[in-house]
C-alpha cells in the first residue's frame, strides 16, 4: 500500500538520517491516516446505505417487480403481487411476523385490502403509508426515521465511531508509553509452532 | 408424596449451595484447606440433589402425573414419550430446573478436572458458579416451582405447545442451554482471578477450552434453532431477529470476540481489562437472555411461558453488574498491558479491529432488541424493530468482519512488511474480483455480489493458508496430502481448526446471501394435476392425504417436482399441516423441502378444500441455503480440532500441573 519494500525502507531512513524509531513512528502515522480515512469513507457509505429508504427497498429480496405492480385500475391482481407488498409490511398484532407469512384473520384481511388497493392502482408507498396511519409505525418492522426513534438508527453508528476513535487514541497512547513491561508471552506457544513458523518462512 | 420429596430436594440443594458459596469464598480467602475441600463436596452434592429432582420431574412427566401443575400444563396422555421426556424444558419451571441441572453438571466437571490444579483460583471458581446456582435455585423454590400441585387431579393434560413438537425443537434447547450455561465457567475463572488478584495468564489459558466447548454448543444450538424455524415456521427464512433469537446471539457475539481477544492476551499481554469486560458481558447477556425469554418482558413469538420471575432476575442482574465493576476497578492497576501495539499492520491490530466490530454488532443488536421498550416508555408509541433494521445495520458490519477474517491471519504478529502483504493478498484479491464480477453477471444484484466477493476473499485466504501449511509439511516430511492434513490438524489444531471454523462462517455467509438476495417466491392455488413453474422447476400438486397420529391429524399434500427444461422428475415432497386435537385452531406447518447444494425447493401448504381437489401453496426457491447446515457441520469439526488436546501441549500441561502441585 503506502509502505515500500524492506530494502527500500532501510535505504530511506538512512538517507533521511532518522532514528529507526522516529522513522517507525512516522511510517505508522501515515498508515494510521490511511486507516482513518478508509474507515471514515466506509462509515459514511454505510450510513448512507442504511439510512436511505430508497436504496433499502432495492435491497429487498423480492425478485417480483414490487415497485409498480398492476398500475392501471381494473388490472387483475395476483396473489404474488399482494405478497410482494406484504413482504414489506409486518403483522401489527404479533411482533416479528412478516405480513406475507402471517396466518391471522386480521392479516388475511390486510392482504385482501392490499389486493383491492393494488387493483385501484394505488402505489406501494401509498399503501404502506395508509397502513402506518392506521396501525402505527409498528407495521414497518423498523423504527421510523423521525423524532426519538432516530436514536435507534443513530446510536449504533455513534458507538461504532466513538469506539473506533477511543481505540485509536488508546493504541497511540500505549505506543508512546516508555518501556512497557517486558513480556514472556511473546514467544511462540510451543516448540512445534516455532518450527512450523520457521518452515513456513522458509517456504515463503 | 414423591413430588414433595422433589421440592424438598430443591430446598436442600439451595441451602447446600448457599453453604458452598460461603465456604468457597471464606476458604479461598483464608486459604483453609478443609473449607476449600468442603466447597468441592458442596459442588458435587448440589449436582446430585438437582439431578435427583430432575429425575423426579421426569418420572412425573413420563407417568402422566397431572396433579403436578407443570405436567398438566405441558404434557398429555397421547403425547409421544419422546416429547414427554423433552417437556422437561418445554415450560418455565422445568427449563429453569434444566438450567440448574446443566450448571451444576458443568460445575462438577470443572471441579473434578481441577481438583488438584489452580489452588488459588478454584475455591472462587466454585464460589462464583455456586452463587449462580443459588440464584436459580431460589427461583425454583420461591417463584417457579416445578413441583407445584393443582387442587384436583385432572384426567388429562393440556398438551405440549404444538410448535415444540419437532425433533429439532427437542435438541435445540439442550444445545443452547449447554452453550449458554457453559459460558458461566470462563466467567467464574475470570471472577476468581479478579477476587484472588492472581491476574497473570493462568486463567486465560485455562478457560480457552472451557469457552470453546460451550461456544460450540451455543453455535450448534443457534444453527439448530434456525433449522427449526426454516422447517416449521414456513416463511422461507431461518432467522427473523426475533428478541429470543437475539438473546441467544448476543452472548455468542461477545464469546466469539472473547475467544479471539484472549489469543492476544496470551501472545502479547495486552487487552487484559477488555477480556474481563468481554467475559463478564457474556455472562451478563446469558442471564439477561434467560430473563427476556422467561419473563416475557419483550414481546416475541417465542414467549411461551411467563411468570413473576422478572423481579428476581433484575435484582440478580444488578448484583452482577455492581460486584463486577467494584472488582474490576479495585484491581485495575494489576491489569496493565505488558506491551504496546507496534503497528497497525499487525495481527494484534487486526484482532483489535475484529473485537471492535464484534462489540459494535453486539451493541446494535442489544440496542435494537430493547429499543421498542424504550420507545414505548418514552413516546407511548408502539414500534417494531425487526429484520429490516437489523439487516441494514448489522449487514455491513458483518461484511467488515468477514474482510477482517480474511486479513487477520495474513498479518504477522507485531508488524507485517509491505512485501509480505503483497504476496499474501494477490490470490485472495483475484478470487474476490472474479467471484464479484461473475456473480454480478449471473445474479444482477450489486449487494449480493459485494457480499459474495468478500466471502470469496476470506475463503481464498483460508485455502491459501492450508496450501501453504500442507506444502511446508510435505517439503520437510514427504507425507502424502491426507497424512499432512491430519498432522496439521493434530499438531497445530488451534490454528488449522480455527481456519476451518472461519471457513464454516464463510459457508453460512454464502447461505445468508443466497437466501436473502436470490430468493424467488410465488403463491398459487393448484387443482389436482395442475403445475406451477418457478425458478426452473415444474411443481405439480397430486392430491391430499390424511394420516392419524396419537395426538394429531396430519394433512399432507403430494407434490412432485420436475426439471422444467428436461422434464425429468426430481423428487416428491409432502408439505403438510398438523392439526392437534388439543389446539385445533393452531395448525403447525411441516414444510415440503427438496434440498440441494445449489438451491432448495421449499413448499408451504397454506390451505386446501374439503374434497382435497385443490390446495393453496406458498413456494420459495432458496438458493444456497443448504450451505448453512453444511457450515454447521464444518464449524463443529473445526471447533473440535481446535479444542482437541495436541500431543505436544498435553505434555507441557502435565508439567505445569506438577509444578503447581509442588510449588503452590
Interface residues (C-beta under 8 A of the other chain):
Chain A: X1 X3 X4 X5 X6 X24 X28 X31 X32 X35 X42 X46 X49 X50 X56 X58 X59 X61 X62 X63 X64 X78 X79 X80 X82 X83 X90 X94 X95 X96 X97 X98 X100 X101 X103 X136 X137 X138 X139 X140 X141 X142 X143 X144 X147 X148 X149 X151 X152 X153 X155 X156 X159 X160 X163 X164 X167 X171 X174 X175 X176 X177 X180 X181 X182 X183 X185 X186 X189 X190 X191 X192 X193 X196 X199 X200 X202 X203 X204
Chain B: X201 X233 X234 X235 X236 X240 X241 X242 X243 X265 X266 X267 X268 X269 X270 X299 X300 X301 X336 X337 X338 X339 X340 X341 X342 X343 X344 X345 X349 X352 X356 X359 X360 X363 X364 X367 X368 X371 X372 X375 X378 X379 X381 X382 X383 X384 X385 X386 X387 X388 X389 X391 X392 X393 X396 X397 X400 X413 X417 X418 X419 X420 X421 X423 X447 X468 X469 X471 X472 X473 X475 X476 X491 X492 X494 X495 X515 X516 X517 X518 X519 X520 X521 X522 X523 X524 X525 X606 X618 X646 X648 X649 X652
